[in-house]
């Protein structure tokens, strides 16, 4: 049964009708992501269809001091969706309109529920694309909220670089725009960057204005296998240091290749592998390929295996995007636990070597993959969520990975966000700056209703009873 105050339940039901639900199955669906984190279900779900809907839902909840958690496609990996204090999950999946596209200005505005695949399908016939591509078919709003990236980040950057402005509903229900469409501005504080990566703790993103890019004239992809991960990483570091503008450069260890082959019906060589993609003019791509091929050879890599046909490239990258699910599928009833450290590229080899040492005696199935062009790599573990010993074992490995990453100037999370899973490391990474983050949170959300229990370790927000 819903634990919402009766007056709030009545108000939400009157406003949203059948788009307000307290059904158990629906609440359970909205209280978890796709990883190992223990679900925590909301008291109710509201399906929003407009910014006005979101604003009204937030206003009604704010009046009763009830938490609000934004929900996109449910692909979170760090416990962002868990309703740790109950409350209302505001589902944005029906906000799926592409509001406008400007081919001349290379930008567009979309509602928060639009997914990356939906957007790129719409853009394709215009000769445009949006490059940020996390593994899941995430919503654009969720990608902005977690400051996501993906396989193209080495060339095109992350959501931080590709969001021009936002429409945001604040904790009191007020609606603001964080900026315009200009490619640069020195006017005032950069509110766009404040909300990109805020994980719904400062407000709910309802519209996003994005940079777009022209589809490259020539696209070529290739795989190259190595005798060791260390050789592959050394080649990747050299590519970055020489400034070769590869569009993608992905590491997949042999354990991941085995999982991907089984899950995606491929027959890739079961060796430590780098996957490349090259974008540009025919001459530019040819030059990139020649330079990378020489680096690969110098580092003990095999000859390139090409995937030039669009269908072959798409199959390759779809398999890479499904890597998380491929590892988890190897074990019945398993849940995925993905680490997400990111380090300066010069520190990447040492960190991965140390990670392999940590995994040598690990009893849990695991594989290494990563966007090595920007120093971001993952270990995906397939854990039994009911086996506390396994969870403790993986937590200890993850802790050592994070601590080493931070010690060399890196971060606990390159693209998944903090959620509940990385809270313990925030002060180690940011020191006294965490206190300023708390001041910002309290100034914008003094009642602590926006996705409570996420990001900040010290923000034990008022209980519902105290608020009422």
C-alpha angles and dihedrals in degrees: 000000000000116000093201118127106268092237091056093047090052093047093049092046091049092049100041105024111188089003088074115075140172094182111145097227092050092048091050091052090054096048099067144048129206101282141075097280115124110255119244113188128218122236093240144357127228120194108214122203100180144018088259089057091053092046092051093047091050093047092052093047093045091055089060097036091243120154121250123207121189117223126196119163098330096244096127117138102191106056095267093143099050112117095220091173098029116242135130126322110213106208112208098182093107090057090085104136123129096220101193143341127203111195089181094055095034094232141107141188120224137175116254095254095060110113125222092245092049091051095048093047088054093047098046098085089051091058091247137115142181108229106200106106121171113186095261125061088252128179118259090236092054091046090054092045092055096036088238129190134173146181095326096053094101089066107023105027129230134292087281091067097037105049112090098181144337143217108224134185108217125216092266092052095258115143120221138177113221096206148324135267099273114123090230138019136174094190113123132313117340099249092167091065090045093059097038101090096013092118095219093299095116101032143320119277110223103168132025129197110207141190114244132201136208115254104256118254091232128027123181130173132193142175125218125186128209137194091240142016088239091061092048092050092047090054092048093050091051091051090054095044092052091052096237105168099228113169095213134014113172130178119215120176121214092260090058092046089056091051094045092049091054096042099042100032094243130144102214118159108268096237137107103285145191118207116203135190124191126201130189144064118336090258093045094050091047090054093048092050093050093050094046092045090056091050092048091051092049089055097049099263124153125240118291119267105211130220102183101145111090092236091052092048092047091050091050095050094042088056090049091048089052093052093110092053091043093059094044092048091063090076126048115243092002126146125214124247112187124188115212112192121156123194138176107283091243089062096045099094095050092047094050092047089053091047092054089052090053091050095049094088097027113130093203121086108253142166135193123229135152156159089254094175089076099030096257118133137163139206110208113204124192101216133182101236090206094055108086093186090059092047090050092048093052092043090056092051092046091050092054091048092051095045092051092047092052092045091059095047098272135119139251091233128029098179115344097075132228103276108149095313100071101032092106092063101045098093092044088055101039105022116192090357086082088070090058090049088055091050090052091048092050093047094053098033107025093164092052096228100134111097093317121207095036131115101348119075096199098047100103093164125210115281118247091251092053091047092051 
